[in-house]
């Protein structure tokens, strides 16, 4: 896949535009999952007291040069970038929804330092399982909130999110949602 990294806007520029447009804007990040190998962040964007968008990111320690020393920081920035894109701050070209940082990750992956799948040996769901669950949710025409509610109902727990499922939980969800 050929692309020009210069065509993508950095998260910092998007964030600056958001905060300039909304003096009452707030950005709240939450470290949802952390292990020595992997982390997941969620970002919520507010205007006044209204939640306008969320964004999620996952990074694996050691995947690419940045993540050897800064996978937490990189992950948090990724979550902010996704939330900003979901709020309409996707750069000057709306077809370039991904941030510059996300496309740099793609560039690293296609250059031979591809992101490793979640460590299913430690019980994490694989990217293939997560992708299949997302496809099933799209097929059911579920939005993010409905997907989360169905996920909680299927597993019988309230403190799990799609991005932090174990392989066993993912298999349970897939089997239940396929019916």
C-alpha positions, -999 to +999 in steps of 0.1 A: +000+000+000+017+032-011+008+065+006+025+098+015+029+103+052+029+140+046-008+138+035-018+129+071-023+154+099-006+149+133-028+144+164-013+175+180-026+197+151-061+181+153-062+186+191-052+222+187-080+228+162-105+211+186-095+231+216-094+264+196-130+257+184-142+247+219-130+267+248-150+244+270-136+213+254-121+185+275-100+155+267-101+127+291-079+096+287-081+063+306-056+035+307-081+006+303-056-023+302-020-025+310+004-055+311+042-054+305+035-064+269+004-045+259-018-015+268-052-001+258-063+035+262-097+051+258-102+088+251-134+107+257-139+141+241-164+165+258-178+199+248-190+214+281-206+184+298-216+166+266-196+135+255-191+140+217-168+112+208-147+083+220-115+067+207-096+036+215-060+025+209-039-005+216-001-008+215+023-036+221+057-029+237+085-034+213+064-031+181+085-006+161+111+019+173+087+042+193+071+013+212+104+001+225+105+029+250+071+048+248+043+024+241+021+040+268+025+075+254+021+063+219-011+044+228-026+074+246-019+097+216-035+071+193-067+071+214-069+109+213-064+108+176-092+083+171-116+103+193-107+135+174-114+117+140-147+105+154-156+140+163-149+153+128-113+164+133-099+141+107-076+165+089-082+189+059-089+159+037-119+139+051-107+108+032-075+109+054-093+099+086-063+083+101-038+104+119-002+108+108+008+087+138-015+059+128-002+059+092+034+059+106+025+027+124+012+013+091+044+023+074+065+006+101+043-026+098+046-027+061+084-021+063+090-053+081+083-045+117+047-055+116+027-053+148+026-086+166-008-101+173-020-099+208-002-125+229-028-153+228-004-175+247-013-152+277-050-155+269-056-123+249-080-124+219-063-124+186-067-095+161-086-119+139-111-126+167-116-089+175-121-082+138-146-109+134-166-097+164-166-062+150-178-076+117-206-094+135-216-062+153-217-043+120-238-071+105-263-066+134-262-029+127-250-022+163-235+011+173-206+012+198-230+015+228-252-014+216-221-035+209-208-029+244-242-037+260-245-070+240-209-078+249-217-074+286-249-094+283-232-122+264-204-126+289-224-118+320-198-092+331-198-054+331-161-045+333-148-060+300-145-042+267-139-056+232-103-045+231-094-064+263-111-097+258-094-130+264-093-156+236-118-177+255-142-147+259-138-138+222-147-174+212-178-173+235-189-140+220-184-152+184-203-184+190-232-166+206-234-138+180-232-161+150-266-177+160 
